């Protein structure tokens, strides 16, 4: 075991919640989310407050990718690059199931 490491926590419902609230007022979104979390840190894995922290894609886990989010000048939650789609992505390997915003990509059609 490594001191300070936290294993076994799944924040996927939080990330989906954040994606579902794009366009909403950040203060309300933050308040609702943080009231259900053990700590606020996971919010900022996906959401950039400062412009220099923005990322198009955020990797959260072994092969789970999500749209990067940010808080705009009007204090609304926005997607950094709304044009990104799962069907346009290429996985790093063929042995894992890769997802983008919960949608699998890179798997051969059966």
C-alpha positions in Angstrom: 0.0 0.0 0.0 1.1 3.5 -0.7 0.4 6.2 1.8 -2.0 8.9 0.5 -3.2 6.7 -2.4 -6.9 6.1 -2.7 -7.9 3.0 -4.7 -11.3 1.5 -5.7 -13.2 4.8 -6.0 -15.3 5.2 -9.2 -16.0 8.8 -10.2 -17.6 7.9 -13.5 -21.1 9.0 -12.3 -19.6 12.4 -11.3 -18.0 12.8 -14.8 -21.3 12.0 -16.5 -23.1 14.4 -14.2 -20.7 17.2 -15.2 -21.2 16.4 -18.9 -25.0 16.5 -18.4 -24.7 20.0 -16.8 -22.8 21.7 -19.6 -24.2 25.2 -20.1 -25.3 25.4 -16.5 -24.2 27.9 -13.8 -20.9 26.6 -12.3 -21.7 27.6 -8.7 -24.9 25.5 -8.7 -23.2 22.6 -10.4 -20.3 22.7 -8.0 -22.5 23.0 -4.9 -24.6 20.0 -6.0 -21.6 17.8 -6.9 -19.5 18.6 -3.9 -22.4 17.8 -1.5 -22.2 14.2 -2.7 -18.5 13.7 -2.9 -15.9 12.6 -0.3 -13.7 15.4 -1.5 -13.8 18.1 -4.2 -10.6 17.2 -6.0 -12.2 14.9 -8.7 -14.2 17.8 -10.0 -11.0 19.5 -11.1 -9.7 16.4 -12.9 -12.1 17.3 -15.6 -13.0 21.0 -15.0 -10.5 23.7 -15.6 -11.0 27.0 -13.8 -8.1 28.8 -15.4 -7.6 29.1 -19.1 -4.1 27.7 -19.0 -5.4 24.4 -17.5 -7.9 23.6 -20.3 -7.5 20.3 -22.1 -9.5 19.0 -25.0 -9.4 15.4 -23.7 -8.9 14.2 -20.1 -7.8 10.7 -19.4 -9.5 9.4 -16.2 -8.4 5.8 -15.7 -6.7 3.2 -17.8 -8.7 3.7 -21.0 -11.5 6.1 -20.1 -11.4 9.5 -21.8 -13.7 12.4 -21.3 -14.2 15.9 -22.8 -12.3 18.5 -21.0 -14.5 21.1 -19.4 -14.0 24.7 -18.3 -15.8 27.6 -16.6 -16.3 30.5 -18.9 -16.3 34.2 -18.2 -20.0 34.1 -17.4 -19.4 31.3 -14.8 -21.0 28.6 -17.0 -19.7 25.1 -17.5 -18.5 24.6 -21.1 -16.8 21.8 -23.2 -13.3 22.8 -24.3 -13.7 21.2 -27.7 -17.3 20.3 -28.4 -16.4 18.9 -31.9 -14.7 15.8 -30.5 -16.6 12.5 -30.9 -15.9 8.9 -30.0 -16.1 7.7 -33.6 -13.2 10.0 -34.5 -10.8 8.6 -31.9 -8.2 5.9 -32.2 -7.3 3.7 -29.2 -3.7 3.3 -28.0 -4.1 -0.5 -28.1 -6.6 -3.2 -29.2 -6.6 -5.2 -26.0 -8.7 -2.7 -23.9 -12.1 -1.3 -24.3 -11.6 2.5 -24.7 -14.4 4.9 -24.0 -14.9 8.6 -24.7 -17.6 10.2 -22.6 -18.9 6.6 -21.9 -19.1 5.7 -25.6 -16.8 2.8 -26.7 -14.4 3.5 -29.6 -11.9 1.6 -31.6 -13.5 -1.8 -31.3 -14.0 -3.9 -34.4 -17.5 -4.3 -35.6 -19.0 -7.7 -35.0 
